[in-house]
Amino acid sequence: MSFPDFSILFTRESLDLAMLVFLWLVQIIIYPSFKKISRESILSWHKSYQTKVCLIMGPIMLLQIYGITIDLINSVSPITVIRFILLTLSWLLTVMISVPLHKKIESNNDLERSIDKLIKTNAPRTFTWTAIYLTHFL
């Protein structure tokens, strides 16, 4: 069974590059800046940040999931399997580690420690999304 391929609209490379750039911005600039925001302001700022990130990055992330999954379904190869595993790992890290830490920040629960942990645990996500992009050069 073959599924429609909408990759002409959004190339896989451009989606993967967008994720790479976003994760590096998050790792180097955005998450560390959480420490500079006052305790009084972080809660409202964080909620606004998450809403805006979801609006901008959500469609890109969904298109990336679609593209990598369709590639695997249509053509099983070492590269498509690697890309799918890296994407799955990226999402597992996001759902199991990053999302709970964002919820802790939202609830003002152990704020400084949660932000530090968010920065440290984002590094593996940055690596996996970087690796996804780099598979285009294999």
N, C-alpha and C positions, 0 to 999 in steps of 0.2 A: 504494500500500500504506500502510495506516495502522497505527501501533503503539499499544498501550495507553497511556493517559495517566494516570499515577499522581500527577499534580501536586496532586490534591485532598488527598493525605496530607501533602505538604510543598510549600507554595507556592513558586514560583520566587523570589518576592520575599524570603521568609524565608531560603531557602538562600543567595541572593545577599547578603543583609544579614549573615548569619553569616560568610560569607567576607570581606566588607568589614571587619567588626569584628575578625575574627581577624588579617587582614593588617596592619591598623593597630596592633593590640596587639603583633604581632611586630616591626613596624618601629620603634615608639616605645619599647616596654618590653622585650620578650623578647630580641631580638638584642643590643641595647646592654647588657643585663644579663650577657651572656656575658663581657664584658670585666671584670666585677666578681668573677667566680668564679675561685678560685685555679687555677693550672695543674695542681695535683695533683688537684683535684676535678672539673674540667671534663669529663674523659673519661667518668667514670661518670655525672655529671649529664646530660651531653649525650645519652648513650644512653637514659637514663630519659625525658628530655624528648621525644626522637623517638618512642619507643614510645607514650607517652601522647598525643602530638599525633596520631599515626596512628589510635589508637583513637577519639579524639573527632572529629577533622576528616575522617578517611578516608571515613566514610559520607556526610557532608555533601558532600564533593568529588565522590564518585561519583554521588550524586543530582543534583548540579548538572550534571555532564557529561551524564547521562541526559536531564535536562529540556531543556537547551539544544540537544542533538542532536535529540531528538524534535521540538522546536519547528521546527527547521530542516527536518527531513524532512517534517513535516506541513504546514508553511506557510512557503514561502520568501518572505521580505519583507526590506526593507532592515534592519529591526531584528533579525530572527533571524540574518541574515548577519553583521551587526556583532557581535552577542553571541557567535556561534560563532567569529569571527575573534579577538575579545578573549580568549575562553577558550582557544583554541588557542595564542595568543601567551603567555598566562599559564602554560600547561603546558610550552611550549617553554623559557621562561625558567627554570621550576622544574627541569626535567630536565637542561637543558644547563648551567645556572650554579649554582643553589642546591644541588642534590643533590651535585655534585662538591665544592663547598665544605664541605658537611656531612661528606662522607667525609674531607676533609683535616683537619677538626677532630677527627673520630673517631680518626684515625691520628696526631694530635698533630703534624701536618705544617704548619710555618710558622703556628702557632696565632694569634698576634696579627694577622698580615696576613690570614689566612683569615677571621677574625671581622670585621675592618674591611671586607673585600671583600663579605662576606655582607650586612652592613648596607647598604652602598652599592648592591649589585645587587638588593636586595629592593625598593627604591623603585619600579622599573618594574613589578614584580609587584603591589605595592600599588596603583599607578595602574590597571593593567588590571583588577584585581578590583573596584576602586572604580567604574571606568567601566562594568563589567557591571551593577552595581547601579543606576547612574544611568540606564541605558537604560530602566528602568521609568517614567521621567518624561518620555520623549520621545513 
